[in-house]
Amino acid sequence: MFLKRLQVPFLARFAVIGVIVFTSALQAAKYDKAEVTRVFNDVKILKEDTTSRAASVGMQVNAVSSVATGANSRAELRFPDKSLTRLGANSRFTLIGQSRTLELNKGVLLLQVPKKIGGAKVRTAAVTAAVTGTSVLFEYLPGGFVKLIVVEGSVDLFFNSKPNQFSTIKAGQMIVMQVDAKVIPQAVDVDLELLLKTSKLISSDDEEMPNQKEVTQAVQSQQQELKKGDLVQTNLVIQGQGTLVQLNSNTRLNLFKTVRIVDGGRSGGSPRDQRP
């Protein structure tokens, strides 16, 4: 559900998926290895010049390797510094081992970096997101769009070709943009409480997440804004992956006229379904 801030009546703050934040993580460990901690259905580990292997809990993934999920599949990995990443269905990311960077090749990814650990980056072919002690959802369709939702904390999003030009996205905000966009659009607000109730990658009562306290605080802060009237509910909803916006009247609108995206699957679900 999108929310609307009364002071800016023509904007609605959306909720979507992650990006990155600039950081000086000189003391933080590199993302050159991770342990598979959850597997749901079809999850594979791929490495250059080798055949793919089925992922299993306890398996260690080293750079340069990719993790790929099939339809109705999910995976969770943890890094030595307790950073957490979860991958949605039909998605793939690569552990490139350079500094603290993950490359999202396609699909949906949750990244949660614990506080005071250091920064990390999520990179696509178009943009990069810099994260420091933050929980973000990031969706990327090659040749199509990028979606970023900041659940708690803040993220700096920038074009790979123009790293000095960036936009800061705060908790409860979303960015949706085409991959060939020249300007990062203004963020919109998203209903965090509804997101956490329906997402398969993150929930409001997940004690396994390192930043659960901060996630809860972000939801409570947004609920206070709603009670004060600074934010109001809209009738706009993105039901899952993609850029299709649905109204209460069941009318569907595409955010981009030139990008014809059909919901490829539910990123939502009941709380009991959300864990890989």
Secondary structure by P-SEA (a helix, b strand, c coil): cbbbbcccccbbbbbbbbbbbbbccccccccccccccccccbbbbbcccccbbbbcccccccccbbbbbcccccccccccccbbbbbccccccccccccccccccccbbbbbbccccbbbbbbcccbbbbbccccbbbbbccccbbbbbbccbbbbbbbcccccbbbbbcccbbbbbccccccccbbbbccaaaaaacccccccccccccaaaaaaaaaaaaaaaaaacccccccccccccccbbbccccbbbbcccccccccccccccccccccc
